[in-house]
Amino acid sequence: MFRDREDAGVKLGLELSKLQLHQPIVLALPRGGVPVAVEVAKALHAPLDLLIVRKVGAPGNAELAVAAIVDGDPGEVVLNREIVETYSLDEDALRVLIAKERPELERRRIAYRGKNKPMSIAGRTAIIVDDGAATGTTMKIAIRALRRRSPREIIVAVPVSPQETAAELAREADRVVCLVQPGQFRALSYHYLRFPQLSDGDVVAAMGETVQSQTAGPHRSGQHSTGPASKAATKSMTRNNREK
């Protein structure tokens, strides 16, 4: 069990620092992923950025994602084609559903980024960080969107995830680093002593402090321990036979 998200981030960063990573860049999924990612970025001496994803719910079932909008330059829409086909949604219906969610994505983008654009991940190792992956839906969408941005490698890094979800993510990402994979999973909060709800203000404050610390000294991206990943502490999976 982790004390809080910061504790989880310290432990996750320790495991990631044992890997040989080429020009890593840490991408936090707000809100919960930000405190975790801050500690990971510190451990890797890597730049930190946000990956803002807004889910597009199915008609009558907002929790079931038919698509998602991913912030970027430009922004992207990633479809969950299986759900789209299940609901027999045509282009006009999808356009309406997506349009409803764009204002919230834009609100978050302005709140979190202001006028700043996302960092380029082309040719770099993109590490997507969250405070856990219960179903992995948002993470899968994030991976698919990042593939289009030509990273060298995509790594999913989470403190906790059900075994089946971690396995599914391993088929999408190049590697998955997960500290805890319980056989019987109830909820992310059960794995933290403190798991408070975070606000937009918490995200902005954490990112602001990180930017200040990063500008105070040079990054040492790529200067990491060259030892192999610890199998005892981390279950790390590599994606094989990547589907194009």
N, C-alpha and C positions, 0 to 999 in steps of 0.2 A: 504494500500500500504506500502511496505517495503522500507526503505532508500536504502539498499543494501543487499547483501547476508549475511553479518555479522549481520546486524540488524535482518534479518529473523532467523538466527541461535540463537541469544539471546532469541527471543520470543518463538521459538520452544523448546529450552532447558528449558525455564521456565515451559512450559506445561508438558514436559516429566518428569521434576523433581517432579511433583505432583503424579506420579505413583509409585507404589511399584515394583521396578525392581530388579530382581535377577542377580547379577554380570553382569551389562550391559557392552557391548562393542560396540562402535560406528564405523560403517563402511561407509565411504564416497565413493560415486560414482564420480570419477573425470571426468571432471575437476570442473564443476560448484558446485558439492556437497561438495567440500572440505572446502571452507570458512564457509558454513553453519554448517558442521559437527564439525569443530574446536570449535565453540561456544557451540554446544550441548555437546561435550565431557567435556568442561570446566564446564558447568552447572551440569553435572552428576558426575563430578570427575571420569570419566571413560576413559579407554584407547581408542585410536583412531587408526584405520587402514584403508587401502584402499581396495575397492572391484572393481577390474579392469575388465570391461566387454567389449568385442569387438563384435559388431554385424556382422553377416554374411548375406549379402543381397541376395535377390532373383535374378535370371538371368534377366537382363534388368530392374531391379527395386531395386537399392541398398538400398533404404530407407525401403523396406519391409523385415523384418528379417525372414529368414527361420531357423536360428539357431544363437547361440552366443557362444563365447568362454569365459569362466570365469577363471581368474587367480586363482591359488591355488596350493596346494601341495598334490596331483597333480592337474593340471589344468583340467577343465571339459568342455565338449561340451553339451549344452542344445538345443534340437531341438524344433522348433515350428511345431509340426506335422501337424496341419491343413494347414499351408502354404506349407509344404513339399508335402502333398498329392495333393494340388491344382496345383502345378507345376509338379507333377508326377516325382519327383526327386528320383533316385535310389541311392544306397550307393556310387557308383563311382562318380556320379555328386556331391553329398554332400561332398565327400572327397576333390574334387578339389576346391570347393567354400571355404571350411574351411581352406584348406592349403594356400589360397591367403591371408587370414586375420591373420594367425598366426604370421608373421613377425612384423606386427604393434602391436599386443598384447605384443610380446616379447620386442619390442622397448620401449613401455610404461612401462612395468614391470621393465626393467633395469633403465629407466630414473627416475621412481618414487621410486623404492625399492632398487635398487642395488642388493646386495646379500641377503637382508633380506627376510625371508619367512613370509607368512601371519600368523597372530595370530590365535590360535585355538579358535573356538567358541563353542566347545562341552560343553553342560550343561549350557551355558550362555545365556543371553538375547541379541540377535543380533539386533541392531538398524540400519537399512539401511537409509542413509540420502542423499537427493539430493536437488537441489535448486527448484525443482518442478517436477511434473509428468504430462506431456501433454497427451500422449497416454498410458504411463505406460508400454510400451513394454520392455524396458531395466530393469525396476524394477521387472517385473514378472519373467524374466529370472534369475535375481539375487536371487530372493526368492527361485525359484526351485533349483538353484545350492546350496544354503545354507542349504536347507532341508537335503541334503545328508551329511552334516557335523555335524549333531546331536545337534543343538542348543536346549536350553530349550524352547525358544520362539523367534519368528521373528516379529519385529515391523517395519513398514514403517513409516518414519517421513519426511514430506515435508511441506514447507510453503504454497504451493498452488497447486491445482489440480482440474480439472473439476469434477463435481459430479459423472458422470458415470465412470470415470477412478478410482476415489477413491473407488467406490463401487466394481469395478472389482478387485482392489488390496486387498480389504477386504476379498475377497473369496480366495485369495492366502496366505496372511499373517495372523498371529494371531491377530494383531491389526494394525490399521492405525490411525496415528495422523496427521491431516492436519488442518492448521490454517484457510485457506480460500478456499472455494469451490464455485466458481462463477457458476451461472446457465448458463450464456453465456460466454464461454471461448474463447479468441482470441489467446494469446500467453503469455508465462511466463514473457517476458520483460515488458508487460503492468502492471505488479504488482510490479515492482521495479522502484524507481527513478533513480538508477544507476545499470546497468546490463552489465558490460563490458565483452568482451571475455577474457577468461583466457588462459594462456600459460602453458606449462609443467613446466617452471621455477616458475610460481606462485604456482603450486601444491607442488613442491619440497620445496620451501621456507616456505610455510604454514605448511607442515608436519615437516620440520626441527625445526621450532620454537615450535611446539607442543611437539615434543620429548624432547626438552631441558626443557620446563616447566614441563613436566611430570616427568622427572628424577630429577628435583630439589626438588620435594616433593613427599610423598607417595600418592597413589590413595586412595580414600575413596569410592570405588565402593560399592554400596549397602547401603550407609548411605545417604538416601534421605528422603525428606518429605513424610510422610505417608498419606497425605490428598488425597481425591479423585480428579480425573481429573476434570478440569473446563469445563462444557458443554457449558458455555456461550462463551468462547473464542476459544474452540477447538471442532472440530467434530471428535470424536474418534470412530472407528468401530472395533468390535471384530468378528473374523472369526468363523462361526458356521459350524458344520457338515463337518469337514475337509475331503477332498477327499484323499485317500491314493494312 
